[in-house]
Amino acid sequence: MIKVGLLGCGTVGSGVVKLLGQNANTIANRTGDEIVLKRVLERNADKCLQLGVDASMITGDINDIVNDKDIDIVVELIGGIEPAFSFIIQAMKSGKHVVTANKDLIAVKGAELFATARENNVDFYFEASVAGGIPIIYPLKQSLAGNEIKEVIGILNGTTNYILTKMTKDGQDFDSVLAEAQKLGYAEADPTSDVGGFDAARKIAILASIAFNSRVTLDDVYVEGITSITSQDIKYADELGYVIKLLAITKQDEKGQIQARVHPAFLPANHPLAGVNDVFNAVFVVGDAVGEIMHYGRGAGMMPTGSAVVGDIIEISRNILHNISIRVGCTCYENKKILDINELSAKFYIRMTVKDRPGVLAGIAGVFGNNNVSIASVLQKTTESDRAELILITHKVQEKDLKDSLTVLKGMSIVGKIDNVIRLEGTDREDN
């Protein structure tokens, strides 16, 4: 019998308790032994009692779990950095294997956690930390281990995807859709982590580390959120054959250098990720052998995320039964350069308000030309008697050159405002 200690009986923890109970026979048959919940660390005992957990199993003291010699696996579902980090370290040092869904912890403290697991010869699994119930950690570490991964692009935050989907389908503005998402429970009262791109940044840091075998932390990821996206940008994207998505992107170039970034992007309407809508998540992977593949499903929620956690519990249980551990440990055995955003190149959408008079476009084109920025297409929309809206798409240019151009343009009397600048992504598939 494999015995589990659960830290936290919130949304995901409740899903784990339910799955271990309702699918107990199936899990035992697939594992080779029974898996049972032994203790639960939870301050609000009512949460556990409502799930049918016996009162004698509930504790408010972590030592009741880490010092219990019968417990084989500790499942951390508290979230945040502390006390989750300290609890996991204690568990590992007590010889217990650990499963977590804590993306914050992995993205910031991954190196220390993997080192501690190795020193104590215990397993450390974290499938649920990225994209909820969608399997992506395991495939990158094992199923795709024979590939040189070229890129991983994900829609990794359901809140922002819901907001952008509603803005696209209904023509609503950002603020009204955000309020609706909060009312429905898709967005937190303080939505900064989601709409600011930081939730997705933590997840792409984890995926980049695995895909390219080199440690990438949250601080290494360039981040932009979706708060600047307007209904006008979405309208022009559609007119030009694109959709706007918040993308989490990591790639490796021919020199082995890594880029990791999160930002809104114009995505071609025929790209596999373009049709991922509402609260759904997806991860698009390109490998040298497998080609293009996509993992799609629910990226959050009690049961989807609980499914990923229980999958990790089962895998560790199999390892215990066969007396093996650290079969697939930390894969960050290289130290690759992580590129700054200014070292990258991209195509760009630029929307600006300018004076509507002869020579304005020529003047703007001249500034771009002087800074090595080539314009691919231009749309002009008249807005007022003396104003016009310019929508430009560039060829691929260096970030630094574009920024230099925009700095000059902002100081010109013919330019009223640079309304928005958004990168294009996924156009390489069309170019090829």
MARLUM-623699 format. One record per atom (N, C-alpha, C): residue in one letter; x, y, z negated. Coordinates in steps of 0.001 Angstrom, whole numbers, padded with zeros to 6 digits, always signed. Atoms other than C-alpha are relative to their C-alpha. Layout:
# MARLUM-623699
aXYZ...
This chain:
# MARLUM-623699
m+000845-001195+000000m+000000+000000+000000m+000881+001247+000000i-000734-001266-000088i+001348+003431+001036i-000807+001054-000740k+000721-000970+000820k+000471+006165-001442k+000452+001420+000322v-000220-001365-000470v+000134+009836-000573v-000336+001000-001097g+000288-001138+000852g+000362+013014-002646g-000295+001202+000877l+000442-001106-000851l-001523+015942-001111l+000135+001318-000754l-000141-001333+000575l-000577+019558-001819l-000929+000945+000744g+000954-000919-000629g-003584+021756-001068g-001190-000730+000582c+001228+000646-000485c-007189+020789-000447c-000901+001051+000643g+000749-001015-000724g-008219+023707+001744g-000584-000573+001270t+000626+000429-001259t-009444+023518+005329t+000659-001253+000569v-000696+001144-000604v-006784+021174+006706v+000076-001159-000987g-000050+001052+001013g-006390+019280+003454g-001301-000769-000079s+001308+000665+000008s-010117+018545+003487s-000127-000950+001184g+000029+000864-001178g-009758+017164+007007g+000812-001272-000207v-000853+001163+000279v-006951+014857+005857v-000712-000972-000940v+000733+000851+000938v-009008+013568+002907v-001121-000750+000719k+001109+000628-000730k-011984+012901+005190k+000488-001098+000946l-000504+000982-000965l-009928+011107+007852l+000549-001245-000688l-000545+001154+000717l-008078+008904+005359l-001117-000868-000564g+001130+000767+000514g-011464+007893+003965g-000821-000651+001082q+000944+000535-000990q-013685+007489+007023q+000651-000949+001001n-000689+000878-000958n-011043+005801+009208n+000995-000932-000682a-000962+000775+000794a-009334+003804+006450a+000321-001357+000628n-000255+001334-000564n-009769+000386+008104n+000795+000074+001295t-000721-000162-001262t-008629+001571+011525t+001456+000389-000258i-001355-000448+000335i-005627+003346+010003i+000833-001156-000546a-000727+001140+000575a-004653+000242+007993a+000403-001002+001077n-000301+000954-001072n-004864-001987+011070n+001101+000522+000915r-001004-000572-000894r-002791+000420+013169r+001355+000183-000681t-001238-000222+000735t-000229+000972+010435t+000652-001303-000414g-000526+001251+000540g+000126-002526+009071g-000130-000061-001504d+000223-000026+001442d-000783-001511+005518d-001030+001081-000314e+000992-000975+000432e-003378+000462+003602e+000694+001300-000414i-000503-001312+000419i-002772+004213+003144i-001058+000630-000895v+000975-000541+000952v-004400+005745+000081v+000509+001305-000598l-000310-001259+000670l-004517+009151-001564l+000158-000275-001491k-000266+000282+001419k-002921+008971-005034k-000249+001226-000881r+000178-001226+000784r-002822+012588-006300r-000210+001186+000941v+000230-001229-000760v-003961+016029-005107v+000361+001188-000878l-000325-001247+000688l-002407+019322-006175l-000955+001081+000488e+000989-001005-000394e-005203+021892-006177e-000510+000734-001238r+000471-000794+001134r-006095+024747-008538r-001521+000008-000092n+001467-000003-000021n-009742+024741-007453n-000490-001447+000135a+000353+001425-000004a-010783+021234-008451a-001298-000286+000736d+001293+000219-000658d-014291+021706-007033d+000153-000343+001476k-000238+000311-001413k-012867+021638-003479k+000194-001498+000193c-000291+001432-000108c-011618+018109-004083c-001204-000851-000411l+001143+000767+000506l-014609+016904-006071l-001110-000092+001038q+001029+000002-001042q-016941+017898-003219q+000304-000982+001123l-000407+000967-001025l-014960+015560-000956l-000004-001430-000536g+000048+001333+000589g-015396+012643-003348g+001297-000430-000657v-001260+000320+000664v-011889+012819-004831v-000268-000144-001492d+000195+000227+001427d-011862+011371-008349d+000711+001069-000808a-000559-001080+000821a-011223+013985-011051a+001368-000360-000566s-001277+000428+000577s-008348+011905-012465s+001168+000154+000968m-001046-000130-001020m-006438+012353-009184m+000430+001449+000208i-000251-001417-000264i-006515+016168-009286i+000914+000568-001076t-000950-000589+000935t-003644+018091-010860t+000342+001423+000419g-000489-001343-000297g-002346+021645-011106g+001495+000095-000180d-001443+000035+000275d+001235+020554-011791d+000721-000817+001067i-000736+000692-001068i+003579+019690-008920i+000811-001173-000517n-000815+001085+000558n+005641+017504-011244n-000764-001309-000097d+000813+001218+000042d+002738+015062-011486d+000079-000766+001316i-000126+000639-001308i+003332+014350-007812i+001450-000360+000301v-001392+000282-000376v+007093+014655-007284v+000661-001002-000942n-000580+000958+000948n+007840+012589-010411n-000738-001332-000039d+000764+001249-000055d+005307+009874-009578d+000712-000973+000946k-000797+000947-000799k+007403+006924-008383k-000844-000814+000984d+000873+000760-000913d+004381+005318-006716d-000289+000753+001301i+000328-000807-001183i+003924+008202-004249i+001142-000067+001007d-000997+000161-001062d+005744+007577-000960d+000114+001242+000872i+000047-001116-000960i+004667+010580+001129i-000685+001193-000660v+000606-001237+000470v+003990+014180+000115v-000430+000808+001222v+000554-000773-001112v+001754+016200+002444v-000220+001431-000475e+000086-001405+000420e+002198+019985+002106e-000937+000759+000926l+000978-000765-000766l-000822+021997+003225l-000399+001273-000755i+000244-001230+000745i-000515+025044+000980i+000120+001209+000917g-000259-001122-000899g+000872+027344+003675g+000921+001020-000637g-000909-001015+000504g+003242+030292+003373g+001381-000567-000302i-001375+000421+000280i+006876+030180+002324i+000139-000569-001410e-000064+000467+001383e+006673+029907-001445e-001403-000035-000607p-000909+001022+000531p+005910+027834-003408p+000178-001224+000893a-000051+001185-000871a+005600+025462-000426a+001429-000489+000217f-001387+000387-000252f+009339+025517+000304f+000590-000730-001209s-000561+000612+001214s+010338+024758-003300s-000623-001366-000267f+000676+001278+000228f+007736+021990-003574f+000526-001081+000943i-000513+000977-000973i+008971+020296-000392i+001407-000436-000373i-001376+000337+000396i+012597+020487-001526i-000016-000947-001197q+000130+000880+001164q+011614+018946-004881q-000416-001405+000420a+000499+001302-000442a+009724+016164-003124a+001095-000791+000704m-001075+000684-000727m+012615+015351-000800m+001091-000499-000955k-001041+000387+000959k+015105+015305-003666k-000466-001124-000914s+000556+001120+000765s+012770+012877-005412s-000150-001250+000862g+000026+001153-000894g+013089+010549-002422g-001300-000201+000738k+001288+000132-000670k+009692+011266-000933k+000043+000581+001408h+000139-000495-001365h+008963+011646+002764h-001021+001135+000002v+000846-001190+000002v+007221+014872+003732v-000655+000214+001361v+000744-000453-001178v+004537+015905+006230v-000505+001412-000306t+000502-001355+000192t+003615+019570+006706t-000670+000507+001272a+000606-000719-001130a+001455+021762+008927a+000435+001458-000029n-000374-001362+000340n+003311+024878+007799n+000946+000624+001037k-000811-000606-001068k+004506+026797+010887k+000904+001099-000519d-000822-001065+000569d+005770+029731+008796d+001296-000582-000557l-001126+000642+000656l+008050+027435+006862l+000998-000571+001011i-000890+000607-001000i+009428+025574+009882i+000746+001079+000772a-000601-001053-000819a+010069+028768+011848a+001057+000797-000749v-000929-000802+000796v+011956+030402+008967v+001015-000859-000742k-000850+000811+000878k+013378+027604+006810k+000317-001382+000567g-000160+001320-000602g+013656+024719+009271g+001355-000628-000239a-001357+000543+000139a+017436+024317+009046a+000211-000597-001390e-000191+000485+001371e+017406+023947+005246e-000844-001236-000276l+000880+001135+000223l+014479+021554+005282l+000539-001266+000656f-000552+001166-000688f+016030+019243+007863f+001278-000486-000674a-001239+000386+000689a+019374+019301+006035a-000316-000760-001284t+000376+000667+001247t+017687+018355+002753t-000584-001380+000271a+000559+001306-000368a+015741+015557+004445a+001118-000987+000339r-001116+000874-000387r+018944+014171+005921r+000813-000426-001221e-000794+000298+001195e+020837+014392+002610e-000685-001031-000896n+000741+000902+000873n+018084+012459+000848n-000608-001198+000732n+000414+001143-000813n+017413+009997+003690n-001514-000182+000016v+001465+000060-000081v+013731+010887+003989v-000463+000620+001314d+000586-000543-001229d+011497+011671+006964d-000671+001337-000272f+000652-001303+000081f+010198+015169+007634f-000729+000225+001316y+000804-000092-001214y+007321+015410+010138y-000893+001238-000056f+000716-001284-000008f+005444+018525+011271f-000791+000206+001289e+000773-000100-001246e+003302+017782+014339e-001092+001054-000081a+001144-000905+000144a+000414+019855+012978a+000400+001466-000088s-000433-001393+000133s+002546+023015+012717s-000180+000797+001286v+000180-000674-001289v+002022+023810+016415v-001206-000603+000719a+001128+000382-000858a-001255+023682+018374a-000946-001019-000618g+001015+000805+000678g-003324+021860+015758g+000014-001460+000405g+000134+001409-000350g-004556+018540+017082g+000649-000397+001316i-000619+000317-001289i-002687+018774+020400i+001388-000596-000238p-001339+000569+000185p+000304+016386+020419p+001015+000716+000898i-001047-000640-000782i+003377+018371+021492i+001387-000187-000628i-001293+000225+000654i+006145+017925+018872i+000520-001393+000350y-000391+001380-000290y+006223+014135+019295y+000379-000180+001472p-000400+000151-001402p+006184+014274+023118p+001350+000645+000325l-001277-000649-000287l+009061+016771+023207l+001174-000760-000604k-001095+000697+000678k+011135+014780+020722k+000224-001411+000527q-000143+001409-000351q+010417+011311+022075q-000419-000312+001443s+000487+000393-001327s+008266+010846+025170s+000759+000692+001126l-000702-000771-001030l+010138+013562+027117l+001495+000117-000269a-001409-000120+000406a+013556+012962+025540a+000976-000264+001146g-000875+000264-001136g+014963+011764+028870g+000083+001144+000988n+000045-001149-000904n+014246+015126+030512n+000906+001128-000469e-000509-001340+000292e+016111+018378+030704e-001208+000916+000118i+001163-000881-000029i+013299+020716+029738i+000408+001350+000585k-000288-001287-000635k+013200+023838+031886k-000776+001142-000648e+000796-001056+000625e+010372+025788+030286e-001174-000590-000765v+001196+000323+000757v+007588+025610+027746v-000784+001300-000116i+000852-001186+000059i+004723+028091+028056i-001314-000409-000659g+001194+000404+000714g+001809+028016+025665g-000990+001114-000257i+001051-000822+000606i-001490+029575+024761i-000182-000621-001375l-000173+000637+001294l-000929+028948+021074l-000808+000647-001118n+000813-000647+001027n-003386+031204+019282n-001444+000100+000479g+001397+000039-000425g-007121+030567+019514g-000721+001330-000147t+000664-001288+000216t-008127+033966+018136t+000223+000936+001176t-000305-000909-001108t-006361+035979+020826t-000554-000532+001310n+000543+000551-001241n-007452+033582+023542n-001510+000220+000074y+001439-000275+000051y-011062+033955+022422y-000274+001463+000363i+000205-001431-000250i-010775+037756+022435i+000206+000334+001474l-000277-000302-001405l-009202+037906+025906l-001028-000653+000921t+001033+000667-000801t-011740+035402+027260t-001284+000812+000004k+001227-000789+000096k-014673+037471+025996k+000147+001341+000733m-000239-001252-000714m-013120+040687+027328m-000079-000222+001508t-000003+000315-001433t-012705+039000+030719t-001409-000324+000507k+001307+000468-000464k-016137+037390+030954k-001110+001035-000184d+001102-000901+000338d-018262+040093+029330d+000322+001473+000219g-000381-001389-000218g-016309+043259+030077g+000023+000845-001266q-000015-000738+001256q-016229+044188+026379q+001400+000542-000296d-001301-000515+000379d-013467+046257+024820d+000563-000801-001170f-000714+000783+001003f-010904+044899+022352f-000661+000088-001378d+000513-000186+001356d-012365+046377+019164d-001325-000720-000229s+001306+000638+000180s-015899+045075+019727s+000119-001523-000018v-000175+001459-000014v-014705+041551+020555v+000699-000465-001275l-000662+000349+001251l-012381+041519+017541l-001009-000058-001139a+001028-000011+001047a-015291+042452+015287a-000890-001233+000098e+000825+001192-000207e-017342+039638+016815e+000749-001253-000446a-000824+001155+000385a-014471+037152+016323a+000105-000112-001519q-000051+000010+001464q-014214+038168+012657q-001318-000477-000586k+001328+000411+000474k-017950+037705+012185k-000202-001503+000161l+000143+001432-000274l-017758+034201+013706l+001019-000848-000753g-001019+000735+000737g-014766+033263+011547g+001198-000404+000827y-001142+000304-000852y-012328+033047+014465y+001200+000894-000307a-001068-000934+000336a-010310+036025+013192a-000072+000342-001480e-000069-000360+001414e-009150+036924+009701e-000423+001459-000196a+000311-001394+000323a-010169+040116+007922a+001170+000902+000377d-001207-000664-000500d-006566+041209+008540d+000533-000855+001147p-000329+000856-001147p-005974+039891+012081p+001405+000203+000554t-001308-000409-000535t-002414+041227+012443t+000829-001175+000496s-000830+001142-000386s-000691+037842+012551s-000423-000566+001348d+000518+000533-001262d-002947+036725+015411d+000132+001004+001139v+000041-000949-001119v-003509+039835+017523v+001354+000673+000223g-001349-000548-000161g+000054+041048+016881g+000977-000964+000626g-000844+000993-000662g+001461+037831+018371g+000903-000790-000919f-000968+000622+000902f+003294+036679+015231f-000295-001477-000261d+000351+001416+000154d+001386+033425+014794d+000564-000811+001168a-000531+000689-001178a+002269+032403+018357a+001522+000002+000009a-001466-000087+000026a+005870+033563+017809a+000601-001084-000892r-000497+001059+000882r+006345+031156+014901r-000058-001353+000710k+000170+001291-000678k+005040+028308+017020k+000982-000176+001152i-000926+000156-001125i+007207+029037+020067i+001435-000127-000502a-001322+000199+000591a+010271+029276+017803a+000231-001488-000280i-000098+001437+000279i+009562+025688+016745i+000168-000789+001294l-000071+000739-001269l+008977+024457+020307l+001323+000244+000722a-001280-000308-000649a+012076+026236+021627a+001136-000784-000644s-001046+000736+000714s+014246+024626+018950s+000037-001457+000421i+000075+001414-000383i+013022+021168+019922i+000326-000189+001475a-000167+000167-001446a+012950+021657+023694a+001452+000162+000429f-001346-000336-000466f+016466+023074+023925f+001091-000350-001004n-000976+000570+000941n+018153+021396+020932n+000889+001036-000663s-000775-001078+000618s+019261+024685+019414s-000940+000812-000896r+000862-000666+000971r+017922+026525+016360r-000490+001359+000493v+000631-001279-000318v+015491+029334+017236v-000924+000337-001164t+000825-000398+001132t+013920+031244+014342t-000976+001096+000423l+000978-001049-000285l+011077+033738+014161l+000683+001305+000393d-000711-001255-000294d+013572+036617+014192d+000590+000039+001403d-000576+000074-001348d+014886+035430+017576d-001042+000236+001091v+001075-000067-000993v+011507+035755+019293v-000439+001452+000212y+000538-001318-000351y+010511+038962+021115y-001523-000082-000054v+001438+000092+000234v+006907+039763+020182v-000741+001275+000398e+001002-001041-000260e+004119+041909+021632e-001369-000628-000194g+001353+000499+000174g+000448+041561+020745g-000932+000459+001104i+000994-000293-001045i-002781+042201+022645i-000784+001276-000272t+000812-001163+000387t-003989+045398+020976t-000019+001098+001056s-000029-001040-001042s-003020+047528+023985s-000776-000392+001251i+000717+000470-001196i-005018+045439+026494i-001395+000630+000045t+001305-000645-000169t-008055+047287+027857t-000829-000729+001050s+000887+000577-001020s-011048+046315+029967s+000451+000400+001401q-000535-000413-001308q-009427+048306+032800q+001100-000939+000471d-001082+000912-000364d-006332+046100+032730d-000558-001338+000446i+000606+001280-000349i-008503+042998+032829i-000692+000082+001360k+000668-000194-001292k-010521+044409+035734k+001017-000003+001143y-001013-000055-001058y-007381+045169+037752y+000701-001345+000172a-000591+001334-000095a-005901+041770+036927a-000854-000884+000905d+000916+000800-000818d-008982+040113+038423d+000044+000442+001463e-000048-000529-001364e-008848+042383+041460e+001253-000460+000739l-001286+000388-000595l-005224+041359+042051l+000219-001515+000010g-000114+001463-000020g-005854+037610+041538g+000651-000595-001231y-000628+000468+001228y-004680+037246+037927y-001017-000025-001142v+000688-000126+001275v-006000+036677+034409v+001045+000418-001027i-000929-000399+001056i-004479+038138+031252i-000114-000978-001159k-000078+000919+001131k-003371+035702+028562k+001145+000424-000914l-001139-000151+000901l-001221+036011+025449l+000800-001290+000099l-000828+001178-000236l+001606+033650+026326l+001183-000051-000959a-001222+000272+000750a+004316+032132+024161a+000917-000767+000951i-000847+000490-001094i+007249+031430+026460i+001408-000276-000493t-001421+000261+000208t+010625+029751+026129t+000544-000714+001227k-000642+000575-001181k+012983+028916+028976k+001500-000090-000252q-001451+000118+000041q+016565+027865+029478q+000551+000216+001402d-000551-000261-001329d+018682+029202+032337d+001137-000967+000332e-001028+000929-000469e+021433+027478+034319e+001272+000058-000846k-001159-000120+000897k+024035+028715+031795k-000279-000576-001386g+000361+000533+001309g+022189+027086+028906g-000436+001054-000984q+000461-001073+000866q+020960+030409+027531q-001525-000063-000143i+001416+000152+000317i+017538+030510+025885i-000687+001358-000079q+000869-001152+000241q+014765+033076+026056q-001219-000480-000763a+001189+000328+000792a+011905+033085+023557a-000780+001287-000203r+000760-001245+000027r+009120+035634+023805r-001499-000291-000072v+001464+000047+000055v+005428+036261+023100v-000514+001351+000441h+000571-001259-000487h+003465+038893+025002h-001176-000286+000925p+001051+000173-001012p+000378+039435+027157p+000651-000101+001375a-000562+000146-001352a+000962+038468+030773a-001111-000140+001025f+000823+000287-001175f-000696+038563+034162f+000393-001398+000475l-000238+001379-000393l-001036+034889+035054l-000817-000285+001254p+000774+000292-001205p-002010+033761+038583p-001234-000835-000319a+001268+000662+000299a-005624+032599+038607a+000033-001496+000281n-000093+001434-000294n-004551+029202+040005n+001011-000725-000888h-000946+000648+000918h-002025+028515+037216h-000784-000916-000948p+000731+000911+000900p-002993+025534+034990p-000448+000645-001309l+000368-000654+001256l-003052+027795+031907l-001104+001044+000162a+000953-001088-000230a-005349+030368+033526a-001426-000383-000385g+001347+000454+000317g-008449+028250+032906g-000197-000429-001439v+000112+000344+001421v-007765+027716+029200v-000687+001168-000704n+000812-001106+000509n-010480+029779+027541n-000482-000215-001427d+000594+000004+001342d-012168+030600+024245d+001066-000341-001046v-000949+000254+001085v-010466+029147+021140v+000948-001163+000314f-000849+001127-000357f-008713+026354+023036f+001454+000443+000178n-001444-000182-000182n-004919+026036+023153n+000487-000931+001092a-000628+000890-000974a-002630+024520+025761a+001490+000275+000018v-001448-000134-000139v+001074+023898+026246v+000405-000580+001351f-000444+000358-001353f+002554+023785+029758f+001505-000229-000052v-001414+000387+000090v+005897+021981+030026v+000513-000375+001384v-000659+000386-001245v+008278+021664+032957v+001307-000710-000345g-001219+000776+000193g+010940+018933+032880g+000581-000394+001339d-000636+000307-001281d+013461+017962+035533d-000468-001333+000574a+000454+001304-000479a+012126+014397+035739a-001524-000080+000093v+001454+000151+000062v+008458+014647+034726v-000726+001040+000842g+000658-001076-000730g+007742+017869+036607g-000863+000830-000933e+000907-000825+000798e+004785+019897+035329e-001034-000870-000718i+001055+000671+000752i+002548+018573+032556i-000641+001029-000941m+000674-000921+000905m+000006+020252+030294m-000761-000759-001074h+000714+000549+001148h-001314+019406+026826h-001078+001014-000382y+001136-000922+000166y-004765+020872+026144y-000943-000509-001077g+000995+000407+000987g-007238+020866+023279g-000218+001072-001048r+000275-000931+001092r-008290+022451+020013r+001268+000219-000810g-001260-000319+000655g-005376+024248+018424g-000119+000287-001477a+000188-000281+001423a-006862+024690+014952a-001257-000701-000466g+001213+000583+000558g-009627+023554+012636g+000277-001162-000923m-000140+001038+001016m-010198+021070+009854m+000376-001366+000581m-000207+001356-000488m-010416+017846+011840m+001108-000111+001056p-001118+000106-000959p-008108+018556+014830p+001370+000060-000672t-001295-000114+000667t-005251+019693+012580t+000199-001157-000968g-000080+001165+000870g-006062+016987+010061g+000403-001247+000764s-000376+001131-000855s-005747+014481+012919s+001505-000079+000202a-001456-000031-000205a-002168+015593+013588a+000740-000363-001282v-000631+000319+001284v-001288+015396+009885v-000072-001504-000271v+000162+001428+000255v-002693+011882+009548v+000850-000824+000967g-000881+000686-000944g-000821+010857+012697g+001429-000069-000521d-001345-000004+000583d+002414+011882+010991d+000093-000931-001205i+000014+000906+001153i+001441+010026+007816i+000122-001447+000465i-000038+001370-000535i+000872+006866+009867i+001397-000332+000517e-001328+000261-000556e+004210+007209+011672e+001021-000224-001115i-000928+000186+001119i+006114+007624+008402i-000292-001321-000724s+000364+001262+000655s+004190+004705+006883s+000578-001191+000756r-000616+001069-000799r+005341+002482+009750r+001492-000078-000259n-001433-000016+000293n+008908+003590+009091n+000288-000630-001359i-000182+000558+001345i+008536+002731+005394i-000131-001521+000038l+000241+001447-000055l+007147-000723+006191l+001133-000751+000687h-001114+000641-000708h+010082-001436+008504h+001357+000427-000553n-001208-000376+000731n+012587+000031+006056n+000963+000841+000835i-000828-000923-000775i+013814+002783+008379i-000449+001431-000294s+000348-001415+000161s+013927+006557+008087s+000979+000836+000808i-000825-000929-000803i+015426+009605+009873i+000235-000588+001387r-000134+000571-001344r+014796+007713+013112r+000082+001108+001043v-000081-001189-000848v+014153+011048+014820v+000021+001204-000940g-000139-001119+000924g+015509+013831+012645g+000112+001312+000740c-000194-001303-000623c+016593+017357+013447c+000711-000158+001341t-000595+000107-001334t+017389+017730+017150t+000787+001258+000387c-000718-001251-000296c+019106+021140+016884c+001502-000199-000188y-001419+000317+000122y+022635+019873+017494y+000885+000918+000847e-000775-000955-000788e+023701+022756+019794e-000197+001408-000553n+000096-001398+000443n+024244+026474+019254n+000020+000888+001243k+000095-000715-001274k+023020+028214+022399k-000310+001482-000218k+000280-001427+000068k+022852+031929+023068k-001486+000241+000250i+001384-000409-000199i+019404+033462+022711i+000015+001392+000607l-000064-001242-000758l+018908+036228+025237l-000895+001081-000598d+000804-001153+000381d+017718+039685+024262d-000982+000307+001130i+001019-000293-001015i+014583+040863+026072i+000548+000882+001113n-000559-000899-001010n+016624+043543+027880n+000896-000707+001009e-000822+000781-000925e+018722+040807+029523e-000850-000801+000984l+000887+000807-000842l+015671+039242+031184l-000515+000793+001188s+000614-000605-001181s+014014+039916+034528s-001434-000497+000135a+001407+000381-000190a+010325+039887+035391a-000624+000896+001051k+000857-000882-000772k+007689+041242+037718k-000916+000722-000986f+000799-000799+000923f+005577+043974+036140f-001223+000605+000666y+001175-000801-000319y+002113+045510+036324y+000155+001296-000774i-000100-001307+000643i+002208+049239+035592i-001239+000805+000371r+001151-000866-000234r-000880+051413+035178r+000321+001375-000577m-000316-001348+000457m-000358+055159+034993m-000984+001021+000563t+000819-001123-000455t-002335+058374+035269t+000924+001107+000500v-000887-000998-000622v-000778+060956+037631v-000835+001128+000606k+000676-001088-000700k-001623+064245+039294k-000315-000441+001423d+000446+000415-001324d-003584+063719+042490d+000344+001089+001017r-000428-000979-001003r-001569+065689+045026r+001080-000635+000863p-000998+000574-000908p+000770+065030+047979p+001381-000063-000647g-001385+000139+000446g+004264+063764+047197g+000177-000695-001328v-000122+000610+001324v+003474+062253+043817v+000515-001439+000103l-000427+001389-000132l+003814+058634+044932l+001448-000089+000454a-001392+000004-000472a+007032+059436+046786a+000958+000317-001148g-000851-000355+001140g+008452+061071+043639g+000150-001152-000972i-000046+001144+000915i+007550+058068+041498i+000831-001134+000602a-000774+001050-000673a+008948+055629+044046a+001486+000323-000023g-001399-000408+000037g+012165+057654+044094g+000646-000303-001335v-000528+000308+001335v+012606+057290+040340v+000244-001500-000150f-000175+001451+000074f+012048+053547+040542f+001196-000447+000844g-001106+000376-000879g+014466+053255+043482g+001347+000333-000589n-001264-000401+000620n+017171+055131+041610n+000404-000909-001155n-000280+000897+001130n+016894+052581+038804n-000131-001479+000383n-000002+001388-000488n+016898+049426+040972n-001324-000724-000227v+001324+000603+000138v+013145+048855+040614v-000699+000090+001349s+000648+000062-001310s+011430+047714+043810s-001494-000236-000171i+001449+000105+000103i+007671+048180+044198i-000532-000969+001059a+000566+000984-000918a+005751+045270+045727a-001351+000447+000548s+001314-000443-000467s+002256+046794+045898s-000494+001157-000868v+000558-001171+000697v+000291+049913+044928v-001492+000087+000259l+001409-000342-000121l-003369+050594+044243l-000187+001404-000562q+000277-001334+000526q-004643+054152+043826q-001496+000158-000195k+001396-000217+000334k-007914+054964+042093k-000167+001450-000447t+000272-001375+000408t-009241+058517+041885t-000864-000010-001251t+000721-000022+001273t-010401+059301+038353t-000713+001326-000233e+000575-001322+000177e-010999+063055+038127e+000398+000845+001207s-000285-000852-001156s-010732+066011+040504s+001489+000164+000269d-001436-000212-000208d-007013+066428+039926d+000843-001131-000551r-000724+001139+000566r-006073+063042+038503r-000253-001254+000822a+000150+001294-000666a-005481+059605+039973a+000625-001068-000881e-000567+001139+000729e-004794+056201+038494e+000791-000842+000996l-000854+000837-000840l-001878+054288+040026l+000194-001352-000672i-000255+001363+000484i-001591+050519+039633i+001094-000566+000890l-001148+000485-000757l+001792+049198+040683l+000384-001399-000454i-000609+001302+000285i+003201+045684+040887i+001428+000056+000541t-001395-000039-000444t+006989+045427+041021t+000442-001377+000479h-000732+001242-000204h+009247+042795+042452h+000716-000335-001308k-000705+000362+001225k+011347+040968+039852k+001122+001003-000256v-000988-001014+000364v+013449+043562+038038v+000489-000273-001416q-000509+000126+001363q+015588+043732+034928q-000812+000875-000947e+000748-000748+001008e+013771+044817+031787e+000639+001371-000239k-000696-001256+000308k+016417+047472+031128k-000220+001035+001093d+000198-000934-001111d+016055+049010+034586d-001415+000567-000004l+001370-000492+000053l+012288+049223+034225l-000174+001016-001127k+000113-000912+001132k+012550+050845+030797k+000658+001344+000309d-000673-001254-000384d+015038+053405+032155d-000893+000821+000929s+000897-000683-000944s+012597+054227+034975s-001159+000657-000737l+001163-000519+000713l+009669+054671+032610l+000369+001174-000900t-000468-001127+000818t+011708+056944+030352t+000062+001280+000830v-000072-001161-000897v+012343+059265+033297v-001396+000464+000386l+001349-000343-000449l+008721+059119+034489l-000808+000714-001084k+000744-000633+001093k+007344+060052+031064k+000338+001477-000161g-000406-001397+000112g+009262+063318+031269g-000343+000847+001205m+000336-000727-001221m+007925+064314+034698m-001385+000630-000104s+001273-000725+000086s+005133+066869+035029s-001104-000645+000830i+001012+000621-000857i+003400+064829+037735i-000628-001238-000652v+000500+001200+000683v+002892+061889+035331v-000715+000414-001280g+000756-000329+001202g+000128+062318+032790g+000265-000984-001123k-000173+001020+001026k+000520+059014+030975k+000328-001352+000627i-000212+001413-000343i+001966+055526+031317i-000998-000772-000847d+001106+000588+000764d-001208+053696+030325d+000308-001400-000512n-000357+001354+000452n+000090+050136+030193n+001050-000605+000912v-001023+000754-000736v+002964+047889+031250v-000114-001444-000463i+000214+001405+000338i+002400+044126+031385i+000827-000862+000954r-000815+000898-000834r+004708+041377+032622r-000890-000977+000768l+000622+001093-000740l+003698+038855+035275l+000741-001282-000361e-000610+001285+000323e+004337+035196+034483e-000618-001070+000891g+000515+001122-000786g+003981+031982+036485g+000000+000235+001495t-000015-000267-001439t+004528+033621+039868t+001083-000795+000710d-001047+000834-000622d+007615+031449+040460d-000602-001219+000678r+000655+001161-000614r+005270+028555+041192r-000530+000373+001371e+000505-000462-001291e+003715+030622+043995e+001145+000252+000971d-001142-000320-000846d+007106+031784+045272d+000636-001256+000574n-000597+001253-000464n+008236+028168+045523n-000921-000723+000977
